[in-house]
Every structure is written in C-alpha cells, then in structure tokens.
Amino acid sequence: MTVPFAASGSQPFSRTESMITVKQLKERYLFGIDITDKQGNKLPDEVIQHQINASVSYLEHALDIIISPVTIEDERYDYRAVDYVNFNFIQLKKRPAIEVTSIKAKFPNNQQLVDYPKEWYVLEKEASQVQLSPVEGSFSGLVVTQGGSYVPLIYGTRDYWPHLFSITYRAGFCDDQIPTIINEMIGLQAAIKIFEILGDLLYGPGLSSDNVSLDGASVSKGLAASGIYSVYGARIDGYRKSLKDYMNVVQKFYSGITSVVG
C-alpha cells in the first residue's frame, strides 16, 4: 500500500516559477551553443517549443503526474463502507490536484443520491487525496448527526458499491506555480533532444569525426568521445545524468513511501 505523506510539509516544492520559455531554455541550457546549421539557418523557435511540449508530455508519462493543468470530469470511485465512515478517504487517480470542484454520490445510471457541500472538502494537493469533513446540518439525501456522522441513503444496506462517487477536479500545476525542480527536468529533457537535432544538422547522425581535404592534404578532427551523440555527447551525457537524479527524487516525492504487508 502507499502511505500518505503530509503535503503541508512539502517545503522543497514551495519554490515555483512559470513554465520554462523558449528564451529561458536557450539562456539556461544552450548558452554558448551555435544553433545554426552549415548553411547558416537558425533552429526555429517552433522546434524548441515543440521539444518543451514533448518534454512535458514525456515527464507526465514517466512520473505518472499531471504538469499542464487539466480538468477531470465525473471520475468514478467505488463506495466502501469502511472508508466512508473514516471521512470517505479517496485517492484520486491523477496527481497533483489543484482543487476539487464537485463530489457526488450517484448510481452508474447517474441517478444522484448526494451532492456534498464544498465546505466539507479536505484536499492534500501533492498526494491528490481527498476526504470529507462534515459539519452539523442536513442536506438532500444526507443527514449529519451531532456526533459528526453523515449518512447517505445507501449506508447500512451495502458494504460496497462500484463507481458510486463522482468527482470533478483540476489536476496539474497552475501556470505560474511549476516546481523549480520539474521546470529543470523539462529544460534538461528538451535540451537533450535539441542537441541531438543540432548534431545531425551539423555533422550527420552518429558522426564522431570531421575530415577536411585541401590540395591532397587531409585533416581529421575528433568531434566527441562517443559517435552516438556526435559533437554534443559530453553535454548530453551530463544532462542525462542530472535528469536521472532528479527523476528519482520526484518519483519518491509523489509516490510516497511504499510498504508491503506480508
């Protein structure tokens, strides 16, 4: 199982910034690099922006998180009586969560039982975990007792009901609140792909040396320690190592501490 962690203690992730731009990527990761081909054609900004977008998508899949904000509508979760009496703990499917906008109890045919008031929502954003913290009162299909119990119409009849809860929420990071470490990973991944493109444009794929012939004399110049990445091999290897280190840190942060019960 996954043991939840305290999102309120997420100090390393409180350092945020806006999504990295083409200009910033050039300044931070391509400094000192000539981004033109042999004919003097400059690498278009559209290509760099595409690599930024592709890097965001890659990291979302690799880390199983959402970076660019999306709205998840009517995502369904099972009802379990044991969880329901303990503030209805639900682990959302996408993480991190920005906000929960709706929690409803309804049958698979969309017949609604309860529309829970937003004042009850308790959300741990990084862990993407939501619970219901009730207050006294009464609502349609729901009664809250003085002891804090909240009873839906189905309670007491079944211990389990598939897809009873419908939740709508926003997942990802707000545009100006990208954690700095994730922005760094986006920049590194995009830069790696750009270096591979530049290597192909300048010297051809996999070329590790350049030969120049003049009046029968030939001069050979080594381009990289490895012919795989061409002239930018050392920079690519360094960026990949940094990206791997960051990946391990971020995966542990969002996955929590996994323990196995024998």
Contacts in CASP RR format, 6 or more apart in sequence:
PFRMAT RR
TARGET T0000
AUTHOR 0000-0000-0000
METHOD contacts of the structure
MODEL  1
MTVPFAASGSQPFSRTESMITVKQLKERYLFGIDITDKQGNKLPDEVIQH
QINASVSYLEHALDIIISPVTIEDERYDYRAVDYVNFNFIQLKKRPAIEV
TSIKAKFPNNQQLVDYPKEWYVLEKEASQVQLSPVEGSFSGLVVTQGGSY
VPLIYGTRDYWPHLFSITYRAGFCDDQIPTIINEMIGLQAAIKIFEILGD
LLYGPGLSSDNVSLDGASVSKGLAASGIYSVYGARIDGYRKSLKDYMNVV
QKFYSGITSVVG
1 258 0 8 1.000
1 259 0 8 1.000
1 261 0 8 1.000
2 91 0 8 1.000
2 255 0 8 1.000
2 256 0 8 1.000
2 257 0 8 1.000
2 258 0 8 1.000
3 256 0 8 1.000
3 257 0 8 1.000
3 258 0 8 1.000
3 259 0 8 1.000
4 124 0 8 1.000
4 127 0 8 1.000
4 129 0 8 1.000
4 256 0 8 1.000
5 126 0 8 1.000
5 127 0 8 1.000
5 256 0 8 1.000
5 257 0 8 1.000
6 124 0 8 1.000
7 124 0 8 1.000
7 125 0 8 1.000
7 126 0 8 1.000
7 127 0 8 1.000
10 126 0 8 1.000
10 253 0 8 1.000
12 179 0 8 1.000
12 181 0 8 1.000
12 253 0 8 1.000
13 126 0 8 1.000
13 179 0 8 1.000
13 181 0 8 1.000
13 253 0 8 1.000
15 179 0 8 1.000
15 180 0 8 1.000
16 173 0 8 1.000
16 176 0 8 1.000
16 177 0 8 1.000
16 178 0 8 1.000
16 179 0 8 1.000
16 180 0 8 1.000
17 176 0 8 1.000
17 178 0 8 1.000
17 180 0 8 1.000
17 183 0 8 1.000
18 175 0 8 1.000
18 176 0 8 1.000
18 178 0 8 1.000
19 52 0 8 1.000
19 56 0 8 1.000
19 68 0 8 1.000
19 175 0 8 1.000
19 178 0 8 1.000
19 183 0 8 1.000
19 186 0 8 1.000
20 28 0 8 1.000
20 52 0 8 1.000
20 178 0 8 1.000
20 183 0 8 1.000
20 186 0 8 1.000
20 187 0 8 1.000
20 190 0 8 1.000
22 45 0 8 1.000
22 48 0 8 1.000
22 49 0 8 1.000
22 52 0 8 1.000
25 48 0 8 1.000
25 52 0 8 1.000
25 187 0 8 1.000
25 190 0 8 1.000
25 191 0 8 1.000
25 194 0 8 1.000
26 35 0 8 1.000
26 48 0 8 1.000
28 187 0 8 1.000
29 187 0 8 1.000
29 188 0 8 1.000
29 190 0 8 1.000
29 191 0 8 1.000
29 239 0 8 1.000
30 191 0 8 1.000
30 194 0 8 1.000
33 195 0 8 1.000
33 198 0 8 1.000
33 232 0 8 1.000
35 42 0 8 1.000
35 43 0 8 1.000
35 194 0 8 1.000
35 198 0 8 1.000
36 42 0 8 1.000
36 43 0 8 1.000
37 43 0 8 1.000
37 201 0 8 1.000
37 202 0 8 1.000
38 201 0 8 1.000
38 202 0 8 1.000
43 194 0 8 1.000
43 197 0 8 1.000
43 198 0 8 1.000
43 201 0 8 1.000
47 194 0 8 1.000
47 197 0 8 1.000
48 190 0 8 1.000
48 194 0 8 1.000
51 189 0 8 1.000
51 190 0 8 1.000
51 193 0 8 1.000
51 194 0 8 1.000
52 186 0 8 1.000
52 187 0 8 1.000
52 190 0 8 1.000
54 190 0 8 1.000
54 193 0 8 1.000
55 185 0 8 1.000
55 186 0 8 1.000
55 187 0 8 1.000
55 189 0 8 1.000
55 190 0 8 1.000
55 193 0 8 1.000
56 67 0 8 1.000
56 68 0 8 1.000
56 186 0 8 1.000
58 189 0 8 1.000
59 65 0 8 1.000
59 67 0 8 1.000
59 182 0 8 1.000
59 185 0 8 1.000
59 186 0 8 1.000
59 189 0 8 1.000
60 66 0 8 1.000
60 67 0 8 1.000
60 68 0 8 1.000
62 247 0 8 1.000
63 247 0 8 1.000
63 250 0 8 1.000
63 251 0 8 1.000
63 254 0 8 1.000
64 95 0 8 1.000
64 254 0 8 1.000
65 94 0 8 1.000
65 95 0 8 1.000
65 96 0 8 1.000
65 172 0 8 1.000
65 250 0 8 1.000
65 254 0 8 1.000
66 94 0 8 1.000
66 95 0 8 1.000
66 96 0 8 1.000
66 171 0 8 1.000
66 172 0 8 1.000
66 173 0 8 1.000
67 172 0 8 1.000
67 173 0 8 1.000
67 178 0 8 1.000
67 182 0 8 1.000
67 186 0 8 1.000
68 172 0 8 1.000
68 173 0 8 1.000
69 98 0 8 1.000
69 170 0 8 1.000
69 171 0 8 1.000
69 172 0 8 1.000
69 173 0 8 1.000
69 174 0 8 1.000
69 175 0 8 1.000
70 94 0 8 1.000
70 170 0 8 1.000
70 171 0 8 1.000
70 172 0 8 1.000
71 168 0 8 1.000
71 169 0 8 1.000
71 170 0 8 1.000
72 92 0 8 1.000
72 93 0 8 1.000
72 94 0 8 1.000
72 167 0 8 1.000
72 168 0 8 1.000
72 169 0 8 1.000
72 170 0 8 1.000
72 171 0 8 1.000
73 168 0 8 1.000
74 166 0 8 1.000
74 167 0 8 1.000
74 168 0 8 1.000
75 92 0 8 1.000
75 93 0 8 1.000
75 166 0 8 1.000
75 167 0 8 1.000
75 168 0 8 1.000
75 169 0 8 1.000
76 108 0 8 1.000
76 163 0 8 1.000
76 164 0 8 1.000
76 165 0 8 1.000
76 166 0 8 1.000
76 167 0 8 1.000
77 90 0 8 1.000
77 163 0 8 1.000
77 164 0 8 1.000
77 165 0 8 1.000
77 166 0 8 1.000
77 167 0 8 1.000
78 160 0 8 1.000
78 161 0 8 1.000
78 162 0 8 1.000
78 163 0 8 1.000
78 164 0 8 1.000
78 165 0 8 1.000
79 105 0 8 1.000
79 154 0 8 1.000
79 158 0 8 1.000
79 160 0 8 1.000
79 161 0 8 1.000
79 162 0 8 1.000
79 164 0 8 1.000
79 165 0 8 1.000
80 159 0 8 1.000
80 160 0 8 1.000
81 155 0 8 1.000
81 156 0 8 1.000
81 158 0 8 1.000
81 159 0 8 1.000
81 160 0 8 1.000
82 159 0 8 1.000
83 89 0 8 1.000
83 90 0 8 1.000
84 152 0 8 1.000
84 155 0 8 1.000
85 149 0 8 1.000
87 122 0 8 1.000
87 131 0 8 1.000
87 132 0 8 1.000
87 133 0 8 1.000
88 131 0 8 1.000
88 132 0 8 1.000
88 165 0 8 1.000
89 129 0 8 1.000
89 130 0 8 1.000
89 131 0 8 1.000
90 129 0 8 1.000
90 130 0 8 1.000
90 131 0 8 1.000
90 165 0 8 1.000
90 167 0 8 1.000
91 127 0 8 1.000
91 128 0 8 1.000
91 129 0 8 1.000
92 128 0 8 1.000
92 129 0 8 1.000
92 130 0 8 1.000
92 167 0 8 1.000
92 169 0 8 1.000
92 171 0 8 1.000
94 128 0 8 1.000
94 169 0 8 1.000
94 171 0 8 1.000
94 172 0 8 1.000
95 126 0 8 1.000
95 127 0 8 1.000
95 128 0 8 1.000
95 171 0 8 1.000
95 172 0 8 1.000
95 254 0 8 1.000
96 125 0 8 1.000
96 126 0 8 1.000
96 127 0 8 1.000
96 128 0 8 1.000
96 171 0 8 1.000
96 172 0 8 1.000
96 173 0 8 1.000
96 254 0 8 1.000
97 123 0 8 1.000
97 125 0 8 1.000
97 128 0 8 1.000
97 130 0 8 1.000
97 169 0 8 1.000
97 170 0 8 1.000
97 171 0 8 1.000
97 172 0 8 1.000
98 125 0 8 1.000
98 169 0 8 1.000
98 170 0 8 1.000
98 171 0 8 1.000
98 172 0 8 1.000
98 173 0 8 1.000
98 174 0 8 1.000
99 123 0 8 1.000
99 169 0 8 1.000
99 170 0 8 1.000
100 118 0 8 1.000
100 121 0 8 1.000
100 123 0 8 1.000
100 130 0 8 1.000
100 167 0 8 1.000
100 168 0 8 1.000
100 169 0 8 1.000
101 118 0 8 1.000
101 168 0 8 1.000
101 169 0 8 1.000
101 170 0 8 1.000
102 115 0 8 1.000
102 166 0 8 1.000
102 167 0 8 1.000
102 168 0 8 1.000
102 169 0 8 1.000
103 115 0 8 1.000
103 116 0 8 1.000
103 120 0 8 1.000
103 121 0 8 1.000
103 130 0 8 1.000
103 132 0 8 1.000
103 165 0 8 1.000
103 166 0 8 1.000
103 167 0 8 1.000
104 112 0 8 1.000
104 113 0 8 1.000
104 114 0 8 1.000
104 115 0 8 1.000
104 116 0 8 1.000
104 165 0 8 1.000
104 166 0 8 1.000
104 167 0 8 1.000
105 112 0 8 1.000
105 113 0 8 1.000
105 114 0 8 1.000
105 116 0 8 1.000
105 152 0 8 1.000
105 154 0 8 1.000
105 164 0 8 1.000
105 165 0 8 1.000
105 166 0 8 1.000
106 112 0 8 1.000
106 113 0 8 1.000
106 114 0 8 1.000
106 164 0 8 1.000
106 166 0 8 1.000
107 113 0 8 1.000
107 164 0 8 1.000
108 162 0 8 1.000
108 163 0 8 1.000
113 141 0 8 1.000
113 152 0 8 1.000
113 153 0 8 1.000
113 154 0 8 1.000
113 164 0 8 1.000
114 139 0 8 1.000
114 140 0 8 1.000
114 141 0 8 1.000
114 142 0 8 1.000
114 152 0 8 1.000
114 153 0 8 1.000
115 139 0 8 1.000
115 140 0 8 1.000
116 132 0 8 1.000
116 139 0 8 1.000
116 142 0 8 1.000
117 139 0 8 1.000
119 135 0 8 1.000
120 132 0 8 1.000
120 133 0 8 1.000
120 134 0 8 1.000
120 135 0 8 1.000
121 130 0 8 1.000
121 132 0 8 1.000
121 133 0 8 1.000
122 130 0 8 1.000
122 131 0 8 1.000
122 132 0 8 1.000
122 133 0 8 1.000
123 129 0 8 1.000
123 130 0 8 1.000
124 130 0 8 1.000
126 253 0 8 1.000
126 254 0 8 1.000
127 254 0 8 1.000
127 256 0 8 1.000
128 171 0 8 1.000
130 167 0 8 1.000
130 169 0 8 1.000
132 150 0 8 1.000
134 144 0 8 1.000
134 148 0 8 1.000
134 149 0 8 1.000
134 150 0 8 1.000
135 144 0 8 1.000
135 148 0 8 1.000
136 144 0 8 1.000
136 145 0 8 1.000
136 146 0 8 1.000
136 148 0 8 1.000
137 143 0 8 1.000
137 144 0 8 1.000
138 144 0 8 1.000
141 152 0 8 1.000
141 153 0 8 1.000
142 150 0 8 1.000
142 151 0 8 1.000
142 152 0 8 1.000
143 150 0 8 1.000
143 151 0 8 1.000
144 150 0 8 1.000
145 151 0 8 1.000
154 161 0 8 1.000
154 164 0 8 1.000
173 179 0 8 1.000
173 182 0 8 1.000
181 246 0 8 1.000
181 249 0 8 1.000
181 250 0 8 1.000
182 250 0 8 1.000
184 246 0 8 1.000
185 243 0 8 1.000
185 246 0 8 1.000
185 247 0 8 1.000
185 250 0 8 1.000
188 239 0 8 1.000
188 240 0 8 1.000
188 242 0 8 1.000
188 243 0 8 1.000
188 246 0 8 1.000
189 243 0 8 1.000
191 235 0 8 1.000
191 239 0 8 1.000
192 236 0 8 1.000
192 239 0 8 1.000
192 240 0 8 1.000
192 243 0 8 1.000
195 229 0 8 1.000
195 232 0 8 1.000
195 233 0 8 1.000
195 235 0 8 1.000
195 236 0 8 1.000
195 239 0 8 1.000
196 229 0 8 1.000
196 230 0 8 1.000
196 232 0 8 1.000
196 236 0 8 1.000
198 232 0 8 1.000
199 205 0 8 1.000
199 229 0 8 1.000
199 230 0 8 1.000
199 231 0 8 1.000
199 232 0 8 1.000
200 230 0 8 1.000
202 230 0 8 1.000
202 231 0 8 1.000
203 210 0 8 1.000
203 223 0 8 1.000
203 230 0 8 1.000
203 231 0 8 1.000
204 230 0 8 1.000
205 230 0 8 1.000
206 227 0 8 1.000
206 228 0 8 1.000
206 229 0 8 1.000
206 230 0 8 1.000
207 223 0 8 1.000
207 227 0 8 1.000
207 230 0 8 1.000
208 222 0 8 1.000
208 223 0 8 1.000
208 224 0 8 1.000
208 226 0 8 1.000
208 227 0 8 1.000
208 230 0 8 1.000
209 220 0 8 1.000
209 221 0 8 1.000
209 222 0 8 1.000
209 223 0 8 1.000
210 220 0 8 1.000
210 221 0 8 1.000
210 222 0 8 1.000
210 223 0 8 1.000
211 218 0 8 1.000
211 219 0 8 1.000
211 220 0 8 1.000
211 221 0 8 1.000
212 218 0 8 1.000
212 219 0 8 1.000
212 221 0 8 1.000
213 219 0 8 1.000
223 230 0 8 1.000
223 231 0 8 1.000
224 230 0 8 1.000
224 231 0 8 1.000
224 232 0 8 1.000
224 233 0 8 1.000
224 234 0 8 1.000
225 233 0 8 1.000
225 234 0 8 1.000
226 233 0 8 1.000
226 237 0 8 1.000
227 233 0 8 1.000
229 236 0 8 1.000
229 237 0 8 1.000
END
